[in-house]
Amino acid sequence: MDDQQAAQRLQRRRQGLRHLAHLALNEAGLRSKRPPHSPGDKKGPAEAASIQSLPPELLEHIMSFLPVSAAVALGQTCHTLYCVCNSEGAWRRACRRLCALPPLALPGARPWKRAAVLNYTKGLVVQPFGGRQRGPSRPPAPALAHGYRKLVPTREHVLVLDHAGTLFSLRHALTPAPGPWRRAARYAVLCRGAKDFTTDPRSDAACRKYIYVLATRAGGDGGPTPDCVEVYLQGSGQRIFKMTFHPALRFRQLRLLGPETARALLLLTEDGRVYSLSVDESQLAQPRSYTVQLALRKVSRGHPGTPIAAIAAAPHSAAFLTEQGTVYLEVHAPGVYRDLFGTLHAYDPHDPQMPLVLSLPAKVLSCALGSNHLGLVDEFGRVFMQGSNRHGQLGTGDKIDRGEPAQVPSLARPLALWCGLNHSVVLAPSGAGGREVLGCGCGAGGRLPGWPKGSASFVCLQVEVPPSASSLCSTRDGLYVLCSYDIEEQPAFRDLPPGAPAEPPVPGPGVPPACTALLVQLQSCPTLPGRVAKLQEAVDALPLPPAQRHFLCQGLELVQRAAQAPPCS
């Protein structure tokens, strides 16, 4: 009887808290009137009671029962509720409801609020290609994960790294179960204490047999914790190889480069230096022990005072982004060099590690590298593409190769950029705080959902994109959209200065590519004589009759004389 009464009291208490929570979300000023007075009540009509008059402890307790989106919306109503909804005590109790592990305070100004928002918005949307499935798939979000930070799809699994350093393996993410998802049977913990991980740089996920994980392991004698690289089999999750480094070397990123029998493992230290070592994947399964020699990469030897901020890798090339926003490029195959630069004039087959500087007018914030093209995003949110464009994967509206970075005027302030196999995809903001995925290039195999014939310019793809989407990647099998909103990430883009040149004109429908290229060149000339000279070159290249060519040349000479004449006083 006592247990039944206690259960009833607990139920009444929960009902009262839920009632107060609904009052807190009321749009009518967060005020509610008391019930009408009874005929025997001598006090008259009851005055309006405000939820703001409740004690702060009770308000924090009420707020912990609200969803994260409702709590954020409630904090935007007034200053009092803003202070209550931003209290770390309320967000700490919210973390207990959202995460199965003990609450984790992530680094930042508001660690508990950041952890709660990350756990609430974490998710993954998979769009399969090739007619395997029409609609998107939503693999279950592990209850043990503290948000999502990075994903890499393999042949059978999808690997996800959270903000706490735990690497999860989501099994069979492309093939959903006929019934509801079973959380306990659909994911497994592959590694803990991980900093970064990578696999085969090719776009074909079937080639990704081994998983390289950069992790920190505690020393056996209680000394400093060294960094190590562990190699796992993607099918079984078994660790087959481990490399341990000196405790003085601290790494933060790793990438793979080259063929299977001569892999180059690139390691980026915390102070911005790049090391490399050779790995033969055909010998990894053989149990043996040997010493691997680390070598400083040429980009760090030749520029010792220029720290590297990030590395991007492709099967036969690598890009190094410095903290000052400069991009250095390594190309290890003559065919890839010709696709990226349009010539083999400066290619040296005896020194493939020679870094080449990409000339850009502003600081570069991010870099995406494909097999034969690349994409750059500068500090003003402008997107530049370079390389092969035979399938329209540069998104410039034509299929002309670019040997230098060319701006894509239709894109501005993207959230993520990915260069895939003969196509490119971009995660961009849309209206009302939403997200959308844009793509260009080859549409064979369903690489551009909704555009089977492909597109030479960026078009909106038919992909379900949640509002909390943060990054994406694409393979031969499908398109993957990672969802996890981090409140600590602030917009890094700046506004263009007042005297900056305008963007290149957007070509309209039916404009030939040659005319579009000429307009871009004219826009890049700051003076009128320079534009006249460009027009003169274009006229000389046109197949015109002699009379028409002579007439146009005379008109250009008159315009040039008028531009060089002094102004009238």
PyMOL commands that set and color helices and strands:
alter all, ss='L'
color gray80, all
select helices_A, chain A and resi 2-24+51-53+56-63+68-74+79-85+88-98+111-121+183-186+205-207+260-262+281-283+298-302+334-341+431-433+444-446+513-524+528-541+546-564
alter helices_A, ss='H'
color red, helices_A
select strands_A, chain A and resi 31-32+49-50+123-128+150-153+157-161+167-171+187-191+194-198+210-216+227-233+239-244+251-257+263-269+274-279+295-296+308-314+317-322+327-331+356-358+364-369+373-378+383-387+402-407+416-419+423-429+435-441+455-460+469-474+478-483
alter strands_A, ss='S'
color yellow, strands_A
deselect
rebuild
show_as cartoon
